[in-house]
Amino acid sequence: MIDVTALPSADFFSLESGLTGFEQQKLGRLREFLREQVAPYCVDWWNKAEFPESILPGLAGLGLSTAIQQGYSPLFSGLVIAEMTRVDTSLATFFLVHHDLFVESLYQFGTEEQRGRYLADALALRTTGAFALTEPEHGSDVAGGMTTTARRDGDDWIINGAKRWIGNGTFCDYMLLWARDAENGQMRGFILDAELPGVSREKIEHKIALRTVQNAHILLEDVRISEADRFQGIDSFKDTNVLLQGSRVMVAWQAVGQQLGAFDVARQYAVERLQFGRPLASFQLVQAQLVKMLGNATASLALMAQLTSLPEMSMEQVALAKAFTTERMRETVAMGRSILGGNGIVTDYRMAKCFADAEAIYTYEGSHEVNTLIAGRAITGISAIV
């Protein structure tokens, strides 16, 4: 039998060589952790729709939180998300929401006093965070349609409204909560203690993707938050975009990782599975599919490597990257599922999980359609969104 580990890596053009030696070592430690602590168990977590909080100390011990803030390269930061996604999309999504949205918000908008209270525990995953922006009736149009309100009352704010699809929302300790100032309509951001009176959280059930991620529907009824927990650096939706641009980049990296994972599973299966007395990989059409999968993954990886090399990137460039990589991802996971035949629709072989999770990546952090139109507006000067 062919030893797949002796075959060329899915990083066919060695883009990983752009990392420093130390970054390559760190990535190696992450791969070891994922191989030993995640890969053997993640399908079971997914099937049961349970989040494995027991692995958080080990994950924190890797020292990968907000990698760019810690001095690592943007390429390394992206490859961390890609490698997590390659093994378990749900874990990568937890990591992205907590570190690239909640923890990053403390760096971007928090005061020294707020960072002193919250940052150390969040970096060490002793506490976990969420990002409460999307609402039941407002996703892509939440910038203009947000209905959650914040009303000033002395040294406090009174919050009323609802949020939906909030990753980590069922178990997190804190959330970056977005609300509209009832007095002047300006955007406000708060550090919400999820255990405050008036906060109720309900797990969203019956998902066919990211089942390990604990998405919540959240109701906020006269929740009182101290002015000391308001982000002083947030006063418009433009501030939201500072975080969303970074997280959209990371979701595009997830699309890379999802393709790498699909290729890994499909190639392994193709060289081991016998049909007509021969390995599936010996048939021309199967090889053609594998090469197409690798080409899609390589093109997506190269695009993201170039994006992260830019001195500055625009939201339009990020939107194109997210739209392109997720479209290639959809094609890639579909071919991988096809190679596995009937075994591609059961989670025993991992491909069904990979196939299903891709649909969430395709949609969140800006749907494929909205990201396409953001790029389209940039290249035509005409908005087709509204």
Disulfide bonds with the S-S distance in Angstrom:
none
